[in-house]
């Protein structure tokens, strides 16, 4: 076995590999976001801090929707980075992803706009 491992590929066409990586990235993001949202809603409802009606009303608030669009744009930029990246796909944070996400120190915290500090 050589010292340099060949890049992991699963399909003959590298674009199909990239598409599969994008789908798995999206699925992972969706799962995490759903779990965190459900936990947050349950905690706030249990503490009496919010009502279902107040959550529903906020979903139509123009300021809130603007923040959501900004977060969506950042999320989509991270996903599309997978389609345009180059280099070793085995590493979790490739150069193109880091430039989209910003330099993220280990253990950094996410901000309201999807970046990390």
Steps between C-alpha positions, in 0.01 A plus 500: 500500500640839407555778754249723321143375514289555194209739543184320605254469216184298480369572149671508165395861438657738757203734463272224632734467800471875558121485472488212748722700739265797464195287578666355812613847613147630458351203685744547789424872524126437488516238775704724732283805438176306553621344824621834640182681400280237659705510822488879512126512437433235765713680759339838432148356504567306821634815672198701383730745317310464172176360365439309180311807375800730562728261311255491207472880499878544494522278194327779301701791647693689224809559717514138603456388138793724396722330761381159381587588138852606607550171684364307201743677265793404727380139518462476124847648448647222717309236304601637160862509614485120488422518128790732421768377741829354398749291690471213742130436567577280800575800720194646674586870455660563167642837394195605304270414789712696746493807276120482490465435871779734605798387700345297781714424804449159655204511736375829352140598559244561227360851466145602411598538134643150470867594541715404794701699748 
